[in-house]
Protein backbone atom coordinates (compact mmCIF):
# COMPACT_ATOMS: atom_id res chain seq x y z
CA UNK A 1 0.00 0.00 0.00
CA UNK A 2 1.65 3.30 -1.04
CA UNK A 3 2.18 6.40 1.00
CA UNK A 4 -0.46 9.09 1.37
CA UNK A 5 0.17 12.16 -0.70
CA UNK A 6 -1.53 14.60 1.70
CA UNK A 7 -1.40 15.35 5.39
CA UNK A 8 -4.82 13.88 6.02
CA UNK A 9 -5.08 10.74 8.12
CA UNK A 10 -8.10 9.49 6.24
CA UNK A 11 -7.45 5.99 4.89
CA UNK A 12 -9.27 6.93 1.66
CA UNK A 13 -6.84 9.72 0.84
CA UNK A 14 -5.31 9.43 -2.65
CA UNK A 15 -1.94 7.79 -2.48
CA UNK A 16 1.34 7.92 -4.35
CA UNK A 17 4.47 5.81 -4.44
CA UNK A 18 7.21 5.96 -1.84
CA UNK A 19 9.04 9.32 -1.88
CA UNK A 20 6.46 10.50 -4.43
CA UNK A 21 8.06 8.59 -7.29
CA UNK A 22 5.97 8.00 -10.40
CA UNK A 23 8.29 5.65 -12.26
CA UNK A 24 9.14 1.97 -11.65
CA UNK A 25 12.07 1.32 -9.34
CA UNK A 26 14.16 0.08 -12.28
CA UNK A 27 13.69 3.37 -14.10
CA UNK A 28 14.54 5.32 -10.92
CA UNK A 29 17.86 3.45 -10.72
CA UNK A 30 18.72 4.53 -14.25
CA UNK A 31 17.76 1.38 -16.10
CA UNK A 32 20.28 -0.59 -18.15
CA UNK A 33 23.01 -2.77 -16.71
CA UNK A 34 23.47 -0.78 -13.48
CA UNK A 35 19.84 -1.25 -12.48
CA UNK A 36 20.03 -4.89 -13.52
CA UNK A 37 22.96 -5.48 -11.16
CA UNK A 38 21.31 -3.66 -8.23
CA UNK A 39 18.02 -5.53 -8.71
CA UNK A 40 19.76 -8.90 -9.15
CA UNK A 41 18.24 -9.49 -12.57
CA UNK A 42 21.48 -11.18 -13.57
CA UNK A 43 22.17 -13.19 -10.44
CA UNK A 44 25.61 -14.40 -11.58
CA UNK A 45 26.97 -10.88 -12.14
CA UNK A 46 25.42 -9.50 -8.94
CA UNK A 47 26.64 -12.43 -6.87
CA UNK A 48 30.16 -12.23 -8.37
CA UNK A 49 30.31 -8.48 -7.66
CA UNK A 50 29.10 -8.95 -4.08
CA UNK A 51 31.54 -11.80 -3.50
CA UNK A 52 34.45 -9.83 -4.94
CA UNK A 53 33.71 -6.74 -2.85
CA UNK A 54 33.36 -8.88 0.26
CA UNK A 55 36.74 -10.50 -0.39
CA UNK A 56 38.35 -7.09 -0.88
CA UNK A 57 36.78 -5.78 2.32
CA UNK A 58 38.01 -8.84 4.21
CA UNK A 59 41.56 -8.51 2.89
CA UNK A 60 41.83 -4.77 3.60
CA UNK A 61 39.86 -4.48 6.84
CA UNK A 62 40.21 -7.88 8.54
CA UNK A 63 43.52 -9.17 7.17
CA UNK A 64 44.84 -5.57 7.13
CA UNK A 65 46.46 -5.88 3.72
CA UNK A 66 48.07 -2.79 2.22
CA UNK A 67 46.64 -1.90 -1.21
CA UNK A 68 50.01 -1.83 -2.97
CA UNK A 69 51.06 -5.13 -1.35
CA UNK A 70 47.78 -6.82 -2.24
CA UNK A 71 47.88 -5.54 -5.82
CA UNK A 72 51.46 -6.77 -6.22
CA UNK A 73 50.68 -10.22 -4.80
CA UNK A 74 47.62 -10.65 -7.00
CA UNK A 75 49.57 -9.54 -10.07
CA UNK A 76 52.45 -11.91 -9.29
CA UNK A 77 50.06 -14.82 -8.76
CA UNK A 78 48.14 -14.09 -11.96
CA UNK A 79 51.35 -13.78 -14.02
CA UNK A 80 52.71 -17.05 -12.64
CA UNK A 81 49.48 -18.88 -13.42
CA UNK A 82 49.37 -17.52 -16.98
CA UNK A 83 53.07 -18.24 -17.52
CA UNK A 84 52.81 -21.84 -16.29
CA UNK A 85 49.62 -22.38 -18.28
CA UNK A 86 51.06 -21.00 -21.55
CA UNK A 87 54.37 -22.87 -21.13
CA UNK A 88 52.61 -26.16 -20.38
CA UNK A 89 50.28 -25.68 -23.35
CA UNK A 90 53.23 -25.13 -25.68
CA UNK A 91 55.18 -28.09 -24.25
CA UNK A 92 52.27 -30.57 -24.33
CA UNK A 93 50.70 -29.18 -27.52
CA UNK A 94 47.58 -28.03 -25.67
CA UNK A 95 45.38 -25.16 -26.69
CA UNK A 96 46.68 -21.90 -25.19
CA UNK A 97 44.44 -20.21 -22.61
CA UNK A 98 41.80 -17.89 -24.04
CA UNK A 99 42.42 -14.76 -21.99
CA UNK A 100 40.04 -11.86 -22.70
CA UNK A 101 41.68 -8.54 -23.56
CA UNK A 102 38.85 -6.58 -21.95
CA UNK A 103 36.26 -7.42 -19.31
CA UNK A 104 33.92 -4.41 -19.31
CA UNK A 105 33.21 -2.47 -22.48
CA UNK A 106 33.28 1.30 -22.75
CA UNK A 107 29.49 1.65 -22.77
CA UNK A 108 29.22 0.10 -19.29
CA UNK A 109 31.54 2.69 -17.73
CA UNK A 110 29.81 5.47 -19.68
CA UNK A 111 26.39 4.33 -18.46
CA UNK A 112 27.59 4.12 -14.86
CA UNK A 113 29.12 7.60 -15.06
CA UNK A 114 25.91 9.09 -16.50
CA UNK A 115 23.79 7.42 -13.82
CA UNK A 116 26.08 8.63 -11.03
CA UNK A 117 26.14 12.16 -12.48
CA UNK A 118 22.34 12.32 -12.71
CA UNK A 119 21.76 10.96 -9.19
CA UNK A 120 24.42 13.24 -7.70
CA UNK A 121 22.85 16.34 -9.26
CA UNK A 122 19.39 15.29 -8.04
CA UNK A 123 20.70 14.72 -4.51
CA UNK A 124 22.52 18.08 -4.53
CA UNK A 125 19.41 19.90 -5.77
CA UNK A 126 17.27 18.26 -3.08
CA UNK A 127 19.86 19.14 -0.42
CA UNK A 128 19.82 22.81 -1.46
CA UNK A 129 16.00 22.93 -1.46
CA UNK A 130 15.84 21.38 2.02
CA UNK A 131 18.58 23.69 3.36
CA UNK A 132 16.71 26.73 2.02
CA UNK A 133 13.68 25.74 4.08
CA UNK A 134 11.39 24.87 1.19
CA UNK A 135 10.44 21.64 2.97
CA UNK A 136 10.53 22.34 6.74
CA UNK A 137 9.61 18.79 7.76
CA UNK A 138 12.42 17.30 5.69
CA UNK A 139 14.82 19.92 7.07
CA UNK A 140 14.50 18.57 10.62
CA UNK A 141 14.53 14.97 9.39
CA UNK A 142 17.73 15.64 7.43
CA UNK A 143 19.40 17.27 10.46
CA UNK A 144 18.46 14.28 12.61
CA UNK A 145 19.69 11.74 10.03
CA UNK A 146 22.99 13.59 9.51
CA UNK A 147 23.55 13.70 13.25
CA UNK A 148 22.90 9.96 13.53
CA UNK A 149 25.28 9.41 10.61
CA UNK A 150 27.97 11.45 12.35
CA UNK A 151 27.59 9.32 15.49
CA UNK A 152 27.77 6.10 13.47
CA UNK A 153 30.86 7.44 11.70
CA UNK A 154 32.76 7.38 14.99
CA UNK A 155 32.51 3.59 15.06
CA UNK A 156 33.27 2.86 11.40
CA UNK A 157 36.36 3.31 9.30
CA UNK A 158 35.96 4.87 5.87
CA UNK A 159 36.42 1.46 4.21
CA UNK A 160 33.76 -0.08 6.44
CA UNK A 161 31.42 2.77 5.59
CA UNK A 162 31.98 2.29 1.85
CA UNK A 163 31.37 -1.43 2.18
CA UNK A 164 28.20 -0.78 4.18
CA UNK A 165 26.96 1.57 1.45
CA UNK A 166 27.73 -1.09 -1.17
CA UNK A 167 25.79 -3.73 0.79
CA UNK A 168 22.84 -1.35 1.09
CA UNK A 169 22.91 -0.69 -2.67
CA UNK A 170 23.01 -4.41 -3.38
CA UNK A 171 20.20 -5.33 -0.98
CA UNK A 172 17.75 -2.46 -0.36
CA UNK A 173 16.62 -1.86 -4.00
CA UNK A 174 16.20 -5.62 -4.52
CA UNK A 175 14.23 -6.10 -1.30
CA UNK A 176 12.10 -3.03 -1.96
CA UNK A 177 11.32 -4.20 -5.49
CA UNK A 178 10.33 -7.62 -4.14
CA UNK A 179 8.28 -6.42 -1.15
CA UNK A 180 7.12 -3.06 -2.49
CA UNK A 181 3.54 -3.22 -1.17
CA UNK A 182 4.59 -4.19 2.36
CA UNK A 183 7.32 -1.53 2.51
CA UNK A 184 5.01 1.22 1.32
CA UNK A 185 2.30 0.19 3.77
CA UNK A 186 4.59 0.48 6.80
CA UNK A 187 6.38 3.52 5.38
CA UNK A 188 3.00 5.18 4.90
CA UNK A 189 2.12 4.66 8.55
CA UNK A 190 5.50 6.04 9.61
CA UNK A 191 5.15 9.06 7.34
CA UNK A 192 1.72 9.90 8.73
CA UNK A 193 3.07 9.72 12.29
CA UNK A 194 5.97 12.00 11.36
CA UNK A 195 3.55 14.48 9.80
CA UNK A 196 1.44 14.46 12.97
CA UNK A 197 4.52 15.14 15.09
CA UNK A 198 5.61 17.96 12.80
CA UNK A 199 2.16 19.58 12.87
CA UNK A 200 2.23 19.51 16.68
CA UNK A 201 5.78 20.92 16.69
CA UNK A 202 4.77 23.60 14.19
CA UNK A 203 1.71 24.67 16.18
CA UNK A 204 3.34 24.48 19.64
CA UNK A 205 6.82 25.82 18.85
CA UNK A 206 7.38 27.32 15.40
CA UNK A 207 4.20 29.36 15.30
CA UNK A 208 5.03 30.92 18.67
CA UNK A 209 8.40 32.27 17.52
CA UNK A 210 8.17 36.07 17.00
CA UNK A 211 8.72 36.97 13.38
CA UNK A 212 8.50 40.74 13.72
CA UNK A 213 5.61 43.04 13.02
CA UNK A 214 5.60 44.81 9.66
CA UNK A 215 5.79 48.58 9.98
CA UNK A 216 2.48 50.15 9.03
CA UNK A 217 2.47 53.17 6.88
CA UNK A 218 1.41 56.31 8.68
CA UNK A 219 -2.01 57.51 7.86
CA UNK A 220 -2.52 60.92 6.53
CA UNK A 221 -3.09 63.74 8.97
Buried (B, 14 or more C-beta within 10 A) or exposed (E): BBBBEEEEEEEEEEBBBBEEEEEEBBEBBBBBBBBBBBBBBEEEEBEEBBEEBEEBBEBBEEEEBEEEEBEEEEEEEEEEEEEEBBEEEEEEEEEEEEEEEEEEEEEBEEBBEEBEEEEEEEEEEBEEEBEEEEBEBBBBBBEEEEEEEEEEEEEEEEEBBEBEEBBEBBEEBBEBBEEBEEBBBEBBEEBBEBBEEBEEBEEEEEEEEEEEEEEEEEEEE
